[in-house]
Amino acid sequence: MGEHVAQRNIERHPSNRKRLRKQTADAMGRKLLDVIVYDRNCRIGHKLTLHEIEATEIGDWKMPDFRVACAYASPQGWLIVQDDGLTLTTAGLAAA
């Protein structure tokens, strides 16, 4: 009996990592949207400052996670990100 163990050849595709990052960004963007719509009871056009948001459950997020969430939600058309504020859009309310 041989004591050699066959090594599994697991391929790691860059596209898998990219897809995982996108899913993570999507999840964070949706979590941010849920906090704005459901926890803060915002409606279309309502603007929240970062100071108002840090008092919610996302206050424990690290800033890079928050930036990823904003960076994902903005191109989706869910939020308008300006300076230190987030404005909920019609698309954002519909996506929540």
VOTILUM-822532 format. One line per 2 residues: number of its first residue (from 1); their letters; for each residue x, y, z of C-alpha. Coordinates in pm, 1 decimal, m for minus. Last residue first. Layout:
NUM = A = X/Y/Z ~ ... $
END
This chain:
96 = AA = m3577.6/4760.2/m59.5 ~ m3531.1/4774.7/m435.6 $
94 = AL = m3834.0/5000.3/m492.1 ~ m3717.9/5245.5/m225.6 $
92 = GA = m3373.5/5256.2/m380.9 ~ m3512.5/5301.5/m731.5 $
90 = TT = m3713.5/5602.1/m613.7 ~ m3398.2/5750.6/m462.7 $
88 = LT = m3271.5/5773.9/m105.0 ~ m3019.1/6051.5/m39.6 $
86 = LG = m2694.4/5975.7/143.5 ~ m2489.3/6246.2/309.4 $
84 = DD = m2131.8/6328.4/410.1 ~ m2015.1/6459.1/71.8 $
82 = QV = m2275.2/6339.8/m175.9 ~ m2391.8/5981.2/m226.6 $
80 = IL = m2717.0/5948.0/m419.4 ~ m2874.4/5617.9/m330.4 $
78 = WG = m3054.3/5333.9/m505.3 ~ m2937.3/5414.1/m858.3 $
76 = QP = m2750.8/5085.5/m891.0 ~ m2441.5/5300.0/m943.6 $
74 = SA = m2489.7/5444.8/m591.5 ~ m2571.6/5123.9/m406.2 $
72 = YA = m2243.7/4949.0/m489.1 ~ m2008.0/5232.0/m396.1 $
70 = CA = m2217.5/5304.0/m87.5 ~ m2191.8/4942.9/31.2 $
68 = VR = m1820.6/4929.6/m53.6 ~ m1768.8/5254.6/137.4 $
66 = FD = m1948.5/5112.9/440.5 ~ m1734.9/4801.1/426.7 $
64 = PM = m1418.3/5013.9/400.7 ~ m1539.0/5220.2/702.1 $
62 = KW = m1571.0/4920.7/931.3 ~ m1925.0/4839.2/1022.5 $
60 = DG = m2028.9/4874.0/1388.3 ~ m2240.4/5181.7/1315.1 $
58 = IE = m2428.9/4970.8/1063.2 ~ m2681.4/4885.6/1334.2 $
56 = TA = m2792.9/5246.5/1357.0 ~ m2638.8/5546.7/1538.6 $
54 = EI = m2371.8/5572.8/1266.4 ~ m2642.8/5658.2/1015.0 $
52 = EH = m2732.9/5993.4/1164.8 ~ m2367.0/6105.5/1174.8 $
50 = LT = m2318.8/5988.7/816.0 ~ m2590.2/6230.2/714.8 $
48 = LK = m2928.7/6114.8/594.4 ~ m3122.7/6270.9/308.4 $
46 = HG = m3485.0/6191.3/232.1 ~ m3561.5/6220.3/m139.2 $
44 = IR = m3779.1/5910.1/m152.7 ~ m3874.3/5788.8/194.3 $
42 = CN = m3672.6/5716.5/504.8 ~ m3800.8/5503.5/791.3 $
40 = RD = m3459.0/5494.7/965.8 ~ m3470.4/5122.0/1037.1 $
38 = YV = m3673.7/5020.0/732.5 ~ m3559.6/5237.7/442.8 $
36 = IV = m3208.6/5345.3/549.8 ~ m3120.2/5022.3/729.4 $
34 = DL = m3255.2/4811.7/445.1 ~ m3054.3/5013.7/189.7 $
32 = LK = m2735.8/4963.3/391.2 ~ m2804.4/4590.8/408.0 $
30 = RG = m2871.8/4588.2/34.2 ~ m2539.3/4754.4/m38.0 $
28 = MA = m2360.5/4513.8/196.7 ~ m2518.3/4210.5/29.9 $
26 = DA = m2444.4/4345.0/m319.0 ~ m2084.1/4420.0/m222.9 $
24 = TQ = m2048.6/4065.2/m91.4 ~ m2204.8/3920.4/m403.8 $
22 = KR = m1975.2/4135.3/m618.3 ~ m1671.5/4025.5/m419.8 $
20 = LR = m1772.0/3659.9/m459.3 ~ m1818.0/3707.1/m836.0 $
18 = KR = m1473.7/3865.9/m864.4 ~ m1320.7/3584.0/m664.7 $
16 = NS = m1486.3/3325.8/m888.7 ~ m1374.3/3514.3/m1201.4 $
14 = PH = m1014.8/3493.7/m1083.3 ~ m1041.9/3117.7/m1116.3 $
12 = RE = m891.5/2891.0/m860.1 ~ m855.5/2541.2/m983.5 $
10 = IN = m838.5/2269.8/m725.7 ~ m605.6/1989.4/m826.4 $
8 = RQ = m645.3/1739.3/m556.3 ~ m321.3/1590.3/m440.9 $
6 = AV = m313.3/1216.9/m442.1 ~ m185.0/1089.8/m113.0 $
4 = HE = 119.3/874.0/m123.1 ~ 142.5/613.6/143.9 $
2 = GM = 132.5/332.0/m100.9 ~ 0.0/0.0/0.0 $
END
